[in-house]
Amino acid sequence: MELLAECIRTGFISSDGPFVREFEARMAAYLGTAHGVAVCNGTAALETALFAAGIGEGDEVIMPAFTIISCAVAAIRLGAVPVLVDAEPETWNMDVSRIEAKLTPRTRAIMAVHIYGHPTDMDPLLELARRHRLKVIEDAAEVHGAEYKGRKCGNLGDVAAFSFYANKIVTTGEGGMVVTKDPGMAERARSYRNLCFRPDRRFLHTELGYNFRMTNLQAALGVAQMDRIDEFVEIKRRLGARYVRGLSTLDGIKCQVEKPWARMVYWMYCVELDPRLGLTAAALMDRLAKKGIGCRPFFLGLHEQPVLRERGWFAGEEYPVTERIARQGLYLPSGLTLTESQVDEVLAAVAAALRAGPGNG
Ligand SMILES: Cc1ncc(COP(=O)(O)O)c(C=O)c1O
């Protein structure tokens, strides 16, 4: 509140304000990287990150089939081509062992999307990228504070994108950030978010950018949240462990597996239902909704998105793990204000819903 009042008192309410720079610096320092470029949302951050990495017309970008549409949109808007890789069944992240088969002479980048709070297995991905001279973009929208082998997600590839939407671990209401150690990429990102104004001649433009700027008001929220990020991650991990313990006693339910090399942050408390239960995620959500428990479905694979298929993308492609988890996966109540007794209530409701047996609702 105090920081917001300061914005209003000093008149710095647009994007030209000290909290924008402070939020960028705080985020970069937290990740152990050099530059942050705040933007208006995570989708814009992804597009800006791809632009910063030099991705453009006709370039192929490898990305998971199991992700939000923002990833494909970011590539398509720059004239690039999304190329999909299936998920692996334990963490639901991109199956890194399947990337090499998707490389062509036009491949320029790999977008690693850390799914639902768990990192992608980055070492083999980075090694492959090095060998083929590919840029690595991390979509870190769901992993504020998560670690891969002791290093923070968002500081593992060439450039990363964060979202600060209201359901994220750090939020500014709407917001996003591009982070990178590379000063050239940071400069390109700053240019793209601000209509590609040239520093030498303000109203002369030689590239197309956008107004993707974040306001000082939003950044003030971000600065205040950065003081508490470790506390937020601890809450997520404590409640996540409670959910996992409770769910492990139920047959036919699987949680995201935390790999020994990962410190996940349980952005969402996710479950996958064994198809042998005869119960889809939609049916379980229906049963829980009747008890006043709101859940959300998993992503639908990019190759199954009507808007992309109608445009001729991914015709005839199949990604079986993605297809299964899109139908059998859901996330349970996951807000930061959830109490332990509310988690126990949800666990009891899930157990009762399973006891009711197979069915469509
Ligand atoms: C993995 C991932 N990438 C990108 C985004 C897009 O972020 P935003 O909603 O801020 O545009 C999201 C949003 O939830 C996301 O989960």
The ligand as an SDF file (V2000), in Angstrom:
LIG
                    3D

 16 16  0  0  0  0  0  0  0  0999 V2000
    3.5180  -21.5730  -18.8770 C   0  0  0  0  0  0  0  0  0  0  0  0
    2.8840  -20.2400  -19.1050 C   0  0  0  0  0  0  0  0  0  0  0  0
    3.4210  -19.4280  -20.0250 N   0  0  0  0  0  0  0  0  0  0  0  0
    2.9040  -18.2190  -20.2920 C   0  0  0  0  0  0  0  0  0  0  0  0
    1.7920  -17.7520  -19.6250 C   0  0  0  0  0  0  0  0  0  0  0  0
    1.2100  -16.4360  -20.0120 C   0  0  0  0  0  0  0  0  0  0  0  0
    1.2260  -15.5050  -18.9960 O   0  0  0  0  0  0  0  0  0  0  0  0
    0.1670  -14.2980  -18.9710 P   0  0  0  0  0  0  0  0  0  0  0  0
   -1.1430  -14.8700  -18.5530 O   0  0  0  0  0  0  0  0  0  0  0  0
    0.7380  -13.3600  -17.9670 O   0  0  0  0  0  0  0  0  0  0  0  0
    0.1310  -13.7220  -20.3520 O   0  0  0  0  0  0  0  0  0  0  0  0
    1.2030  -18.5540  -18.6430 C   0  0  0  0  0  0  0  0  0  0  0  0
    0.0210  -18.0600  -17.9220 C   0  0  0  0  0  0  0  0  0  0  0  0
   -0.5850  -18.6400  -17.0890 O   0  0  0  0  0  0  0  0  0  0  0  0
    1.7560  -19.8400  -18.3790 C   0  0  0  0  0  0  0  0  0  0  0  0
    1.2050  -20.6440  -17.4640 O   0  0  0  0  0  0  0  0  0  0  0  0
  1  2  1  0
  2  3  1  0
  2 15  2  0
  3  4  2  0
  4  5  1  0
  5  6  1  0
  5 12  2  0
  6  7  1  0
  7  8  1  0
  8  9  2  0
  8 10  1  0
  8 11  1  0
 12 13  1  0
 12 15  1  0
 13 14  2  0
 15 16  1  0
M  END
$$$$
